[in-house]
């Protein structure tokens, strides 16, 4: 089973840290985010990994090498110009002949990758997206009007539930038919193209730990809660 890790972004929201260190190499305790991910993938039976690199690529390649010290075989796909979050797939079409896992290189989660891939392999979809529920609360009273200045509703500090993408995907190789090499494409655009073509895209809901290290406070939170990231796994759904 193969995994593709996206590790080419500049991580602007984590500057100035990411000016000299690529975001996937930011330390969480005594391991980098990327090392945690690589060790989790191996724990779930994945041995073949391609890392898509761009910003500060040499540092990531020097750190990971050929993957031997992680018990993995690691290769690299280097973007000379940004191709979007899905565009790197166009550069490695020849290496993706079986269903594969793809994930962002700044995600910390206890998602059971092997169970996730098993679910995808059973459901027959072109793509399966891992989802996590998020609760949002508004700190103000929400007032509804009818357009004529009349108040017709009032809700005090409402809350909302949404399912959000975890940045972890399973793909069937036929997804590559929708990607042109060297053309820019982001994941939301790819999913819209798949749906418009009548392809089946499934959800895999997971209520366990997930954190996208996108901002300084996310990074600080991750370092204050290191224990879930070291070899832990959890249960998911389909």
PyMOL commands that set and color helices and strands:
alter all, ss='L'
color gray80, all
select helices_A, chain A and resi 12-14+17-19+23-25+33-43+57-64+68-70+84-91+93-95+113-123+173-178+187-196+216-224+226-229
alter helices_A, ss='H'
color red, helices_A
select strands_A, chain A and resi 2-7+27-28+31-32+48-53+73-78+100-104+107-109+127-137+142-145+151-155+159-171+201-205+210-212
alter strands_A, ss='S'
color yellow, strands_A
deselect
rebuild
show_as cartoon
